[in-house]
Amino acid sequence: MEENSKSNVTFNIYGGNNQILPNATEAVQNFYGDQFADQKLHSEGESTDAPHEDEQRLAIYINKVESLRGYISLLTACKTAKEVGEVVARCARTRRR
């Protein structure tokens, strides 16, 4: 009798870029995010100094460095929670346009 030597494989894909290699014995994925950011900032003439902690936190939501620094300066000038809310609402309206 011939034994079924093929294994069963289940792929659960939840977004992102996926490459299915049915005959591969090994797969390697490399990330070059740190180099991309450095090159992008350098090409825009921005300083490649390490961003401040505030910039790092907000950078995942705002990708333009100029806009990010402008929003941070507006937020640091706020004295009340109401002012912070108004600045955030204004920034959200500006970004949607």
Sequence and secondary structure as in RCSB ss.txt:
>XXXX:A:sequence
MEENSKSNVTFNIYGGNNQILPNATEAVQNFYGDQFADQKLHSEGESTDAPHEDEQRLAIYINKVESLRGYISLL
TACKTAKEVGEVVARCARTRRR
>XXXX:A:secstr
              SS     TT S       HHHHHHHHHHHTT   S   HHHHHHTTT   HHHHHHHHHHH
HT  SHHHHHHHHHHHHHHHH 
